[in-house]
Amino acid sequence: MATRLPSAPPILPGLAYIRPLGSGGFADVFLYEQDMPRRNVAVKVMPSDVRDPELRRMFNAEADVLAHLSAHPSIVTVYQASISADGRPYIVMEYCPGSLAQRYRVERIPVEEVLVIGVRMASALESAHRAGLVHRDVKPSNILITTFGTPVLADFGISSSLQRKSADEVLAMSIPWSAPEVIAEQTAGTVTSEVWSLGATVYSLLAGHSPFERRERGQNTKDLLRQRIARASYVEIPRTDVPASLQRVLATAMSRDPGRRQPSARAFAEALHAVQVELGRSPTPLEIPEADWAPASVPVDFADSALRGPGRSHVERPTSRKLRAGAGVASLARDEDTEFSAPARSRQSVLPWAVGIGAGMVLGVGAVVAALLIMGAL
């Protein structure tokens, strides 16, 4: 729940503001219409006060992580990131009209659909882990639904590196879906803690509530949830259509001992595959990179808290190139409107005295011609 008023939407080039979409702890999300190409986009914007370097670091990290991973079909797509005219960093992302934030609480989601969601999210996490990244906030509200009805993983705002071991690592968590070792602040996030969170998320989609939530009023405070998660006693989902094999898969994923869980997101997905086959369903394809895959861009710098704005690319052009007058594209454009204009040296060589000499020569030639015509007439 937001603890502050949402900021005003910024004026952004090529984007027309439509309405707010949501507000979180350190950013607001607005719906804009992009002019070219024409489409609706979600724009995540930092508040006007961006003096906190930790907030800038988290925002930069999310933009860079999405740049690494957003080509994955089960991860939200990022289009661009920059800084608005009033100095606020923003990320332009794919607009997803739906999410699982509340659906599981008001609707009994079919087991077959939940299995598909589980495999897709496991594929997304496995891809992130192979890139050396952990999401650290897997939960139903961070699973969005695209305009094509496909679930995608979103909100990498507190993601981190699997290799980053820093004393000042931020311990951010969503308690109902966090592993016992994260609750105890023994780790900020590992592959097996992500397996726990994904198992707890799948559990929630089936049960209609988070795993250690109670129906009684006042029984779901943060402290009480922490205590139950620390004991990590699995309670079976009270649904007759949830097979025992799926209950075992979730119980393994949510084991108190990380060493007894599925060792990877891929292993969790393969366990769900077995349940799908048992139910007579075709296994949902695993969308994970090949073994020799590596991110195409430079590694994410999780310590970068600089304000990174728009920059101009520079392309070296040979200055000795000469273009024939009246040839090609250069003849169709004015010098000030095209990169094909002649070098500055050529333009500067046409000096006033040169213009005067040229004019004098024209007048001289005209006088000679006139004299010849007069002599001929005589």
C-alpha positions as CSV (number, residue, x, y, z in Angstrom):
1,M,0.0,0.0,0.0
2,A,1.3,3.4,-0.9
3,T,2.6,5.6,2.0
4,R,2.6,8.8,0.1
5,L,0.6,10.8,-2.5
6,P,1.3,9.9,-6.1
7,S,3.4,12.5,-8.0
8,A,2.2,14.4,-11.0
9,P,2.7,12.7,-14.3
10,P,5.7,14.2,-16.2
11,I,5.6,15.7,-19.7
12,L,7.5,13.2,-21.8
13,P,8.5,13.5,-25.5
14,G,6.4,11.5,-27.9
15,L,4.0,10.3,-25.1
16,A,0.5,11.6,-24.1
17,Y,-0.6,11.1,-20.6
18,I,-3.9,9.2,-20.1
19,R,-4.4,8.2,-16.4
20,P,-2.6,6.8,-13.3
21,L,-2.1,3.0,-13.0
22,G,-0.7,2.7,-9.5
23,S,1.7,3.9,-6.9
24,G,4.3,2.1,-4.9
25,G,6.8,2.7,-2.2
26,F,9.3,4.5,-4.5
27,A,7.7,5.0,-7.9
28,D,4.4,5.8,-9.6
29,V,3.1,4.1,-12.8
30,F,1.1,6.0,-15.4
31,L,-0.7,5.0,-18.6
32,Y,0.5,7.0,-21.6
33,E,-0.1,6.7,-25.3
34,Q,3.0,6.6,-27.5
35,D,2.8,8.6,-30.7
36,M,5.1,6.6,-32.9
37,P,4.5,3.7,-33.1
38,R,1.0,4.3,-31.8
39,R,0.3,2.1,-28.7
40,N,-0.4,2.3,-25.0
41,V,2.5,2.1,-22.6
42,A,3.1,1.9,-18.9
43,V,5.6,4.5,-17.6
44,K,7.2,4.0,-14.2
45,V,8.4,7.3,-12.8
46,M,10.4,8.1,-9.7
47,P,8.9,10.9,-7.5
48,S,10.2,14.4,-7.9
49,D,12.6,14.0,-4.9
50,V,15.4,11.8,-6.3
51,R,18.1,12.8,-3.9
52,D,18.2,9.4,-2.2
53,P,21.0,7.5,-4.0
54,E,19.6,4.1,-2.9
55,L,16.3,4.9,-4.7
56,R,18.3,5.9,-7.8
57,R,20.4,2.7,-7.6
58,M,17.3,0.5,-7.4
59,F,15.6,2.4,-10.3
60,N,18.8,2.1,-12.5
61,A,19.1,-1.6,-11.6
62,E,15.5,-2.3,-12.6
63,A,15.9,-0.6,-16.0
64,D,19.2,-2.5,-16.7
65,V,17.8,-5.9,-15.5
66,L,14.8,-5.5,-17.8
67,A,17.1,-4.6,-20.6
68,H,18.8,-7.9,-20.1
69,L,15.7,-10.0,-19.7
70,S,12.7,-8.4,-21.3
71,A,13.1,-10.3,-24.6
72,H,11.9,-13.3,-22.6
73,P,8.2,-14.0,-23.5
74,S,7.3,-14.3,-19.8
75,I,9.0,-11.1,-18.6
76,V,7.5,-7.7,-19.1
77,T,9.0,-5.8,-22.0
78,V,10.9,-2.5,-21.5
79,Y,11.0,-0.1,-24.4
80,Q,13.2,2.8,-23.1
81,A,14.4,4.6,-20.1
82,S,15.5,8.2,-19.6
83,I,15.0,11.3,-17.5
84,S,12.1,13.7,-17.8
85,A,12.4,17.4,-18.4
86,D,11.8,18.0,-14.7
87,G,14.6,15.6,-13.7
88,R,12.7,12.4,-12.9
89,P,14.0,9.0,-14.1
90,Y,11.4,7.0,-15.9
91,I,11.0,3.6,-17.6
92,V,8.7,3.0,-20.5
93,M,7.3,-0.6,-20.5
94,E,4.7,-2.8,-22.1
95,Y,1.2,-2.0,-20.8
96,C,-0.4,-5.0,-19.3
97,P,-4.1,-4.5,-18.6
98,G,-4.4,-7.2,-15.9
99,S,-2.6,-8.8,-13.0
100,L,-3.0,-11.6,-10.5
101,A,-3.0,-9.1,-7.6
102,Q,-6.5,-9.8,-6.5
103,R,-7.9,-12.3,-8.9
104,Y,-6.9,-15.4,-6.8
105,R,-8.8,-13.9,-3.8
106,V,-12.1,-13.5,-5.6
107,E,-12.0,-16.3,-8.2
108,R,-11.3,-20.1,-8.0
109,I,-8.5,-20.3,-10.7
110,P,-8.5,-23.7,-12.5
111,V,-5.6,-26.0,-11.6
112,E,-4.6,-26.4,-15.2
113,E,-4.2,-22.6,-15.6
114,V,-2.2,-22.3,-12.4
115,L,0.2,-25.0,-13.7
116,V,0.7,-23.0,-16.9
117,I,1.4,-19.9,-14.9
118,G,3.8,-21.7,-12.6
119,V,5.8,-23.2,-15.5
120,R,6.0,-19.8,-17.3
121,M,7.2,-18.0,-14.1
122,A,9.7,-20.8,-13.5
123,S,11.0,-20.3,-17.0
124,A,11.4,-16.5,-16.4
125,L,13.2,-17.0,-13.1
126,E,15.5,-19.7,-14.5
127,S,16.5,-17.3,-17.3
128,A,17.2,-14.6,-14.8
129,H,19.3,-16.9,-12.6
130,R,21.3,-18.0,-15.6
131,A,22.0,-14.3,-16.2
132,G,23.3,-14.1,-12.6
133,L,20.2,-12.2,-11.4
134,V,17.6,-12.8,-8.7
135,H,14.2,-11.1,-8.6
136,R,13.6,-11.2,-4.8
137,D,10.0,-10.2,-4.9
138,V,8.0,-13.1,-6.6
139,K,4.3,-12.8,-5.6
140,P,0.9,-12.8,-7.3
141,S,0.8,-9.0,-7.7
142,N,4.0,-9.0,-9.7
143,I,2.5,-11.4,-12.3
144,L,0.9,-9.2,-14.9
145,I,-1.4,-10.3,-17.8
146,T,-0.6,-8.9,-21.3
147,T,-3.2,-7.9,-23.8
148,F,-2.8,-11.4,-25.3
149,G,-3.7,-13.0,-21.9
150,T,-0.1,-14.2,-21.3
151,P,1.3,-14.0,-17.7
152,V,4.6,-12.1,-17.4
153,L,6.9,-11.4,-14.5
154,A,7.3,-7.7,-13.6
155,D,8.7,-5.4,-11.0
156,F,12.4,-6.0,-10.8
157,G,12.9,-3.0,-8.5
158,I,14.6,-4.9,-5.7
159,S,16.4,-7.4,-7.9
160,S,20.0,-8.2,-7.2
161,S,23.0,-10.1,-8.4
162,L,23.6,-13.7,-7.4
163,Q,27.3,-12.8,-7.1
164,R,26.8,-9.6,-5.1
165,K,27.7,-10.0,-1.5
166,S,27.7,-6.7,0.1
167,A,27.3,-5.7,3.8
168,D,24.9,-2.9,2.8
169,E,22.7,-5.2,0.7
170,V,19.1,-4.0,1.0
171,L,16.8,-6.5,2.7
172,A,13.5,-5.9,1.0
173,M,10.8,-8.5,1.0
174,S,7.1,-9.2,0.7
175,I,6.7,-11.2,3.9
176,P,3.8,-13.6,3.0
177,W,5.8,-15.0,0.0
178,S,9.4,-14.8,1.5
179,A,11.5,-17.8,2.5
180,P,12.4,-18.5,6.1
181,E,16.0,-17.6,5.6
182,V,15.0,-14.3,4.0
183,I,12.6,-13.5,6.9
184,A,15.5,-14.3,9.3
185,E,17.7,-11.9,7.3
186,Q,20.3,-14.7,6.7
187,T,20.3,-13.9,3.0
188,A,18.9,-11.2,0.6
189,G,18.0,-13.8,-2.0
190,T,19.2,-17.0,-3.6
191,V,18.0,-19.5,-6.2
192,T,16.4,-21.7,-3.6
193,S,14.7,-18.7,-1.8
194,E,13.2,-17.9,-5.2
195,V,12.0,-21.4,-5.5
196,W,10.2,-21.0,-2.2
197,S,8.6,-17.7,-3.3
198,L,7.4,-19.3,-6.5
199,G,6.0,-22.2,-4.7
200,A,4.2,-19.9,-2.2
201,T,2.8,-17.9,-5.2
202,V,1.4,-21.0,-6.9
203,Y,0.0,-22.1,-3.5
204,S,-1.7,-18.7,-3.2
205,L,-3.3,-18.9,-6.7
206,L,-4.8,-22.3,-5.7
207,A,-5.8,-21.6,-2.1
208,G,-7.1,-18.0,-2.5
209,H,-4.8,-16.7,0.1
210,S,-1.0,-16.7,1.0
211,P,0.3,-19.9,2.5
212,F,0.5,-18.8,6.2
213,E,-2.5,-16.4,6.2
214,R,-5.3,-17.0,8.6
215,R,-9.0,-16.1,8.1
216,E,-9.4,-14.6,11.6
217,R,-9.2,-10.9,11.9
218,G,-5.9,-9.7,13.6
219,Q,-4.1,-12.9,12.9
220,N,-2.1,-11.7,9.9
221,T,0.3,-9.1,11.3
222,K,3.8,-9.0,10.0
223,D,5.2,-10.5,13.3
224,L,2.7,-13.4,13.3
225,L,3.4,-14.2,9.6
226,R,7.1,-14.1,10.3
227,Q,6.7,-16.6,13.1
228,R,4.6,-19.0,11.0
229,I,7.0,-18.9,8.1
230,A,10.0,-19.5,10.4
231,R,8.3,-22.8,11.5
232,A,7.4,-23.5,7.8
233,S,4.8,-26.2,8.5
234,Y,3.1,-26.9,5.1
235,V,-0.7,-26.9,5.3
236,E,-2.4,-28.7,2.4
237,I,-4.6,-26.7,0.0
238,P,-8.3,-27.6,0.8
239,R,-9.3,-28.2,-2.8
240,T,-10.4,-31.7,-4.0
241,D,-9.2,-30.9,-7.6
242,V,-5.6,-30.3,-6.5
243,P,-3.9,-33.7,-6.9
244,A,-1.7,-35.1,-4.2
245,S,1.3,-34.9,-6.5
246,L,0.9,-31.1,-6.8
247,Q,0.6,-30.8,-3.0
248,R,4.0,-32.7,-2.7
249,V,5.6,-30.5,-5.3
250,L,4.6,-27.4,-3.3
251,A,5.5,-28.9,0.0
252,T,9.0,-29.6,-1.3
253,A,9.4,-26.1,-2.7
254,M,8.3,-24.6,0.6
255,S,10.5,-26.8,2.8
256,R,12.1,-25.0,5.7
257,D,15.5,-26.4,4.7
258,P,16.7,-24.8,1.4
259,G,18.7,-28.0,0.7
260,R,15.5,-30.0,0.5
261,R,13.7,-27.8,-2.1
262,Q,13.9,-28.2,-5.8
263,P,17.5,-27.0,-6.6
264,S,16.4,-24.7,-9.4
265,A,13.5,-23.0,-11.0
266,R,13.9,-25.4,-13.9
267,A,13.6,-28.3,-11.6
268,F,10.4,-26.8,-10.1
269,A,9.0,-26.4,-13.6
270,E,9.8,-30.0,-14.5
271,A,8.0,-31.1,-11.4
272,L,4.9,-29.2,-12.5
273,H,5.3,-30.8,-16.0
274,A,4.9,-34.2,-14.3
275,V,1.6,-33.0,-12.8
276,Q,0.4,-31.7,-16.1
277,V,1.1,-35.1,-17.7
278,E,-0.7,-36.9,-14.9
279,L,-3.7,-34.7,-15.5
280,G,-3.7,-35.5,-19.2
281,R,-2.4,-32.1,-20.3
282,S,0.5,-31.2,-22.6
283,P,3.4,-29.8,-20.7
284,T,3.8,-26.1,-21.0
285,P,7.0,-25.3,-23.0
286,L,10.1,-24.4,-21.0
287,E,11.3,-21.0,-22.3
288,I,14.9,-21.0,-21.0
289,P,18.2,-20.0,-22.7
290,E,20.7,-22.5,-24.1
291,A,23.6,-23.5,-22.0
292,D,26.0,-21.3,-23.9
293,W,23.8,-18.3,-23.7
294,A,25.0,-15.0,-22.1
295,P,23.4,-11.6,-21.9
296,A,24.1,-9.5,-25.0
297,S,24.8,-6.3,-23.0
298,V,27.3,-5.4,-20.3
299,P,26.7,-6.8,-16.7
300,V,24.3,-4.9,-14.5
301,D,26.0,-2.5,-12.1
302,F,23.9,-2.7,-9.0
303,A,26.0,0.0,-7.3
304,D,25.2,2.6,-9.9
305,S,23.2,5.5,-8.4
306,A,23.9,8.1,-11.0
307,L,21.2,10.0,-12.8
308,R,21.5,8.7,-16.3
309,G,19.7,10.8,-18.9
310,P,19.5,11.1,-22.7
311,G,22.7,11.2,-24.6
312,R,23.6,11.8,-28.2
313,S,25.4,9.1,-30.0
314,H,28.5,10.1,-32.0
315,V,29.5,8.5,-35.3
316,E,32.9,9.4,-36.8
317,R,32.5,10.6,-40.4
318,P,35.5,11.1,-42.8
319,T,36.0,14.8,-43.5
320,S,37.7,14.2,-46.8
321,R,34.6,12.7,-48.5
322,K,33.4,15.0,-51.4
323,L,29.9,14.8,-52.9
324,R,29.3,15.7,-56.5
325,A,27.0,18.6,-56.7
326,G,23.4,17.7,-57.7
327,A,23.9,14.0,-57.0
328,G,22.0,11.7,-54.7
329,V,20.2,12.7,-51.5
330,A,22.4,15.7,-50.9
331,S,20.9,17.6,-53.8
332,L,17.4,17.3,-52.2
333,A,18.2,18.9,-48.9
334,R,19.5,22.2,-47.6
335,D,22.9,22.3,-45.9
336,E,21.3,23.1,-42.5
337,D,18.9,20.2,-42.7
338,T,21.2,17.3,-43.6
339,E,24.3,15.4,-42.6
340,F,25.2,15.2,-46.3
341,S,26.2,19.0,-46.5
342,A,29.7,20.0,-47.6
343,P,32.4,20.3,-44.9
344,A,32.6,23.6,-43.1
345,R,35.9,24.3,-44.8
346,S,34.3,24.5,-48.2
347,R,31.5,26.8,-47.0
348,Q,33.9,29.2,-45.3
349,S,36.0,29.5,-48.4
350,V,33.3,31.6,-50.1
351,L,34.4,35.0,-48.6
352,P,32.9,38.4,-49.4
353,W,35.9,39.5,-51.5
354,A,35.6,36.4,-53.6
355,V,32.0,37.3,-54.2
356,G,33.0,40.8,-55.3
357,I,35.7,39.5,-57.7
358,G,33.1,37.2,-59.3
359,A,30.6,40.0,-59.7
360,G,33.3,42.2,-61.3
361,M,34.2,39.5,-63.8
362,V,30.6,39.2,-64.8
363,L,30.3,43.0,-65.4
364,G,33.5,43.1,-67.4
365,V,32.4,40.3,-69.7
366,G,29.0,42.1,-70.2
367,A,30.8,45.4,-71.2
368,V,33.0,43.7,-73.9
369,V,29.9,42.0,-75.4
370,A,28.1,45.4,-75.5
371,A,31.0,47.1,-77.3
372,L,31.2,44.4,-80.0
373,L,27.5,44.8,-80.7
374,I,27.9,48.6,-81.1
375,M,30.8,48.2,-83.6
376,G,28.8,45.8,-85.6
377,A,25.9,48.2,-85.9
378,L,28.2,51.0,-87.2
